[in-house]
Amino acid sequence: MATTTNDSVLSAVSKSLPTANVIQVPPVDLDYIFAHIMTIGRPNTGISTCITEQDITDLLLNVKSLFMEQPVMLKLKPPITVCGDIHGQFGDLMRIFNKTGFPHKTNYLFLGDYVDRGKMNLEVIIFLFACKLRYPKNFFLLRGNHETQLVNRIYGFYDEIMRRYQSLPLYMLFQSVFNVMPLSAIIGDRILCMHGGLSPDMLKADNLNILQSIYRPLPDPPNPSLPLDLLWADPNSYTDEFKFNDRGISITFGAKMVKRICEKFNLDLICRAHQVVQDGYEFFANRKLVTIFSAPHYCGLFDNAAAVMLVDEQMQCSFKIFRPAFPKIEKTKFDASKDVSSCNATKLKNEMIFEK
């Protein structure tokens, strides 16, 4: 009964939010957000102490407007660094920036799953949205399956917002932003990127414009559907075709389908995230598909490494590996100040503020 009541309240709040046509987008102080989020982890610097609900609301309204100005399938040029799942691991996100370049120096494409499961979901998503606003033409964020209300209502994001801000409208505003995020990207016309995977609808299409035709805002996509597969589909070594997914949602696809779609659309590589892989990246289908996962020591329970993919100007791909910072243990006491400071957070804060 409690779940039904909560879902009814969520629906009511969602319907009460103003539509995009009547929202007057307020200014947002990005310097303030960067300056404060990079001190989180020190005494008296909790996110709800430093950054108000109104600050986050202003940020969300601005980034939502920006997402709607850019296409649902992004067309990007190299060089670019591609990152997989982050899942609220803010310290590891800072490690990535520290090792591969801060956003004003490096082009980035993130493949989704910024929230849930980790301990610092709000820090991750606020920081990434602020980066998107500061660097709109070289910092890109795709939607993952955890950027849907169906999933993040259950796996930690909702609970974190309610614990820190006690605000259902704020949670629903996040959902309205997630609903307009892009679902795919193509790099140099040769590398197709999404969070989940391929869809049988792609085989029926004459060209990749089918990915550009997805309408937004897009609440939780129906099952089956093209956008659902972009968020949820998985490669499957035990089949050649498209097949039922054991997750109970979307489909799986075999190496034969990867080859057909690459040949059909003249692609060199499919790049996706969505699954933990031991070394941070893993090839499939004779190196025609790669899975990237960028959250090392996932949930504090796995000993997996993380990786990002570097695409240079000649479209050559290489990988940077991030080994787990902690040994595999059953439970990890998370010390945010140690985790963030080890990544030279002060340097990152100063560069994000002053080098625009």
Secondary structure, DSSP 8 states (H G I E B T S, - for coil): -HHHHHHHHHHHHHHHS--TTT-------HHHHHHHHTTTTSTT--HHHHS-HHHHHHHHHHHHHHHHHS-SEEEE-SSEEEE-B-TT-HHHHHHHHHHH--TTTS-EEE-S--SSSSS-HHHHHHHHHHHHHHSTTTEEE---GGGSHHHHTTSSHHHHHHHHT--HHHHHHHHHHHTTS--EEEETTTEEEESS---HHHHH-SSGGGGT---SS--S--SS-HHHHHHH-EE-TT-SSEEE-TTSSSEEE-HHHHHHHHHHTT-SEEEE--S--TTSEEEETTTTEEEEB--SSGGGT----EEEEEE-TT--EEEEEE--SS---S-----HHHHHHTTTHHHHHHHHHH--
